[in-house]
Amino acid sequence: MISVCIATYNGENYIQEQIASILTQLSDDDEIIISDDNSTDKTIEILKSMNSSLIHIYRNDGEHGYTPNFENALRYAKGDVIFLSDQDDVWKPNKVDIMIKALNESDFVVSDATIVDENLKTQLESFYAIRRPYKSLFGNLFKFGYLGCCFAFKRCIKDKSLPFPPNHKLCTHDNWLFLVAKMFYRVNILDEKLVYYRRHHHNTSSGGTINNTSVRFKIGYRIYLLYNLIRRISI
């Protein structure tokens, strides 16, 4: 069973196109978990209008923001394999097949993405090309290089990662999940570009393309992550 976890917030402009690109790749036994962060637009109305039994909608009644919203979605996921998805991207048609095959020999898989504008016009063929990610654990403590919307992983990753460390400013969901996977499990980093990663004026995160934090914050961020990773050894 596959669970696709999506954190939504005022995503009416693109959510239907994204969900449609996902549904065609799932079976009747799979699920799409929506955690909505109290949207004030038509996001929920659009999701309900799609009339799919695979879509399950939950409200995020805890801390707001994309990291706790994804954490809330993960809590409801029942699948043996979990995919993360943003609300405004589009999955390429072969994404699920390629990542499931890669998970036969690993516990966690991450792919590259094609960067597109709001109309899906290609801006850059490869996210890796601008981010230049490291593959090692300590390389990603130094500079995190991957997109959460490109993750797929087995349930053991979820079980080891939850609950997330409570300071979400110092521990974003995608960074934390990747570091836990890299420290404790088998990680497969794919070169295939399996997501159209849409950048527009209303994105809730910079996707790693903007970095304006202070040196003090950067040091505290890394210490906090390493401390919490060490604490997970006994869990």
C-alpha positions as CSV (number, residue, x, y, z in Angstrom):
1,M,0.0,0.0,0.0
2,I,1.2,3.5,-0.9
3,S,0.4,6.6,1.1
4,V,1.0,10.0,-0.6
5,C,1.3,12.7,2.1
6,I,0.4,16.3,1.0
7,A,0.5,19.4,3.2
8,T,-2.0,21.9,1.8
9,Y,-2.5,25.6,2.5
10,N,-4.4,27.8,0.1
11,G,-3.5,25.7,-2.8
12,E,-6.5,26.2,-5.0
13,N,-4.6,27.3,-8.1
14,Y,-2.7,24.0,-8.6
15,I,-4.0,21.3,-6.3
16,Q,-6.3,19.6,-8.8
17,E,-3.6,19.3,-11.5
18,Q,-1.2,17.8,-8.9
19,I,-3.7,15.3,-7.5
20,A,-4.7,14.2,-11.1
21,S,-1.0,13.5,-11.9
22,I,-0.8,11.3,-8.8
23,L,-4.1,9.4,-9.0
24,T,-3.2,7.9,-12.4
25,Q,-0.2,6.2,-10.8
26,L,-2.0,4.7,-7.8
27,S,-4.1,1.6,-7.3
28,D,-7.4,1.3,-5.5
29,D,-5.6,0.1,-2.4
30,D,-3.5,3.2,-2.0
31,E,-4.3,6.5,-0.3
32,I,-3.6,10.3,-0.6
33,I,-3.4,11.9,2.9
34,I,-4.2,15.6,2.9
35,S,-3.2,17.6,5.9
36,D,-4.7,21.1,5.5
37,D,-3.4,24.0,7.5
38,N,-6.7,25.8,7.7
39,S,-6.9,27.0,4.1
40,T,-9.2,30.0,3.5
41,D,-9.6,29.5,-0.2
42,K,-11.3,26.6,-2.2
43,T,-8.6,24.0,-1.6
44,I,-10.8,21.6,0.3
45,E,-13.8,22.2,-1.9
46,I,-11.7,21.3,-5.0
47,L,-10.4,18.2,-3.3
48,K,-13.8,17.0,-2.4
49,S,-15.1,17.7,-5.9
50,M,-12.6,15.3,-7.3
51,N,-14.7,12.5,-5.7
52,S,-11.9,10.0,-5.2
53,S,-12.1,7.4,-2.4
54,L,-8.3,7.5,-2.2
55,I,-8.3,11.1,-0.9
56,H,-8.5,11.5,2.9
57,I,-8.6,15.0,4.3
58,Y,-7.4,15.9,7.8
59,R,-7.1,19.3,9.5
60,N,-3.9,20.4,11.1
61,D,-5.0,21.7,14.4
62,G,-1.5,21.9,15.9
63,E,1.3,24.3,15.2
64,H,1.0,25.9,11.7
65,G,3.6,25.8,9.0
66,Y,4.7,23.3,6.4
67,T,6.8,21.2,8.6
68,P,4.2,20.4,11.3
69,N,1.6,20.1,8.6
70,F,3.7,17.4,6.9
71,E,4.2,15.7,10.3
72,N,0.4,15.7,10.8
73,A,0.0,14.0,7.4
74,L,2.6,11.4,8.2
75,R,0.8,10.5,11.4
76,Y,-2.3,9.4,9.4
77,A,-0.4,7.5,6.7
78,K,-1.1,3.7,6.7
79,G,1.0,2.7,3.8
80,D,4.1,0.4,3.7
81,V,5.6,3.0,1.3
82,I,5.2,6.7,1.8
83,F,5.6,9.5,-0.8
84,L,5.8,13.2,0.0
85,S,4.2,15.7,-2.4
86,D,3.9,19.4,-2.6
87,Q,0.5,20.9,-3.4
88,D,1.6,22.7,-6.5
89,D,3.9,20.5,-8.5
90,V,3.1,17.8,-11.1
91,W,4.4,14.2,-11.0
92,K,5.9,12.8,-14.1
93,P,4.1,9.7,-15.4
94,N,6.8,7.2,-14.4
95,K,7.6,8.5,-10.9
96,V,5.9,5.8,-8.8
97,D,7.2,2.9,-10.9
98,I,10.8,4.1,-10.8
99,M,10.8,4.9,-7.1
100,I,9.1,1.7,-6.1
101,K,11.6,-0.3,-8.1
102,A,14.5,1.6,-6.3
103,L,12.9,0.8,-2.9
104,N,13.4,-2.9,-3.6
105,E,17.0,-2.4,-2.7
106,S,16.8,0.5,-0.3
107,D,14.7,2.1,2.4
108,F,14.6,5.7,1.2
109,V,14.8,7.1,-2.3
110,V,15.1,10.7,-3.5
111,S,15.0,11.9,-7.1
112,D,16.0,15.0,-9.0
113,A,13.3,17.4,-10.4
114,T,12.8,19.7,-13.3
115,I,12.2,23.3,-12.3
116,V,9.2,24.9,-14.0
117,D,7.3,28.2,-13.8
118,E,3.6,28.5,-12.9
119,N,2.6,27.4,-16.4
120,L,4.9,24.3,-16.3
121,K,7.4,25.9,-18.7
122,T,10.8,24.5,-18.0
123,Q,13.2,27.0,-16.3
124,L,16.0,24.5,-15.5
125,E,16.2,20.8,-16.4
126,S,17.8,19.8,-13.1
127,F,17.3,20.9,-9.5
128,Y,20.6,19.2,-8.7
129,A,22.4,21.5,-11.1
130,I,21.7,24.5,-9.0
131,R,21.7,22.9,-5.6
132,R,24.8,20.7,-6.1
133,P,23.8,18.4,-3.3
134,Y,26.2,16.3,-1.2
135,K,25.4,12.6,-0.8
136,S,26.8,12.0,2.7
137,L,25.3,12.5,6.1
138,F,27.7,15.1,7.2
139,G,27.5,16.8,3.8
140,N,23.8,17.3,4.3
141,L,24.4,18.6,7.8
142,F,26.6,21.2,6.3
143,K,24.2,22.0,3.4
144,F,21.0,20.2,2.8
145,G,20.6,19.4,-0.8
146,Y,17.3,17.7,-1.6
147,L,13.6,18.3,-2.0
148,G,11.0,16.7,0.2
149,C,8.6,16.4,-2.7
150,C,11.1,14.0,-4.3
151,F,11.1,11.6,-1.4
152,A,9.7,8.1,-1.1
153,F,10.5,5.8,1.8
154,K,9.5,2.7,3.7
155,R,7.4,2.9,6.9
156,C,10.5,2.3,9.1
157,I,11.7,5.8,8.2
158,K,8.4,7.3,9.4
159,D,8.6,5.3,12.6
160,K,12.1,6.4,13.3
161,S,11.5,10.0,12.4
162,L,8.3,10.7,14.4
163,P,7.8,12.8,16.3
164,F,9.8,15.5,14.7
165,P,12.1,17.5,17.0
166,P,9.9,20.3,18.3
167,N,11.8,23.4,17.1
168,H,10.6,23.4,13.4
169,K,12.7,26.5,12.6
170,L,15.8,24.5,13.3
171,C,14.5,21.2,11.9
172,T,12.5,21.2,8.6
173,H,10.6,18.0,7.7
174,D,12.6,17.2,4.5
175,N,16.0,17.8,6.1
176,W,15.1,15.7,9.1
177,L,13.7,12.8,7.2
178,F,16.7,12.6,4.9
179,L,19.2,12.8,7.8
180,V,17.4,10.0,9.7
181,A,17.3,7.9,6.6
182,K,21.0,8.5,5.9
183,M,22.1,7.8,9.5
184,F,20.1,4.6,10.1
185,Y,18.9,3.1,6.8
186,R,19.8,2.5,3.1
187,V,19.4,5.6,0.9
188,N,19.3,5.6,-2.9
189,I,19.8,8.9,-4.6
190,L,18.4,8.9,-8.2
191,D,19.5,11.1,-11.1
192,E,16.1,10.8,-12.8
193,K,14.0,13.9,-12.8
194,L,10.5,12.7,-11.7
195,V,8.8,15.9,-10.6
196,Y,7.9,19.1,-12.3
197,Y,8.9,21.4,-9.4
198,R,6.7,24.5,-9.8
199,R,8.1,27.8,-8.6
200,H,5.7,30.8,-8.4
201,H,5.0,33.8,-6.3
202,H,3.0,31.9,-3.6
203,N,5.4,29.1,-2.7
204,T,5.5,28.5,1.0
205,S,9.2,27.7,0.9
206,S,12.2,28.7,-1.1
207,G,13.1,25.1,-2.1
208,G,16.7,25.7,-1.1
209,T,17.2,28.4,-3.7
210,I,17.4,31.3,-1.3
211,N,19.7,31.4,1.8
212,N,19.6,34.6,3.9
213,T,20.1,33.1,7.4
214,S,22.8,34.3,9.8
215,V,26.0,32.4,10.7
216,R,24.7,32.0,14.3
217,F,21.5,30.5,13.0
218,K,23.4,28.1,10.7
219,I,25.6,26.9,13.6
220,G,22.6,26.4,15.9
221,Y,20.7,24.6,13.1
222,R,23.4,22.0,12.6
223,I,24.0,21.5,16.3
224,Y,20.3,21.0,16.9
225,L,20.0,18.4,14.1
226,L,23.0,16.5,15.2
227,Y,21.9,16.4,18.8
228,N,18.5,15.0,17.9
229,L,20.0,12.5,15.5
230,I,22.2,11.1,18.3
231,R,19.1,10.9,20.6
232,R,17.4,8.7,18.0
233,I,20.0,6.0,18.3
234,S,18.2,4.5,21.3
235,I,14.7,4.7,19.7
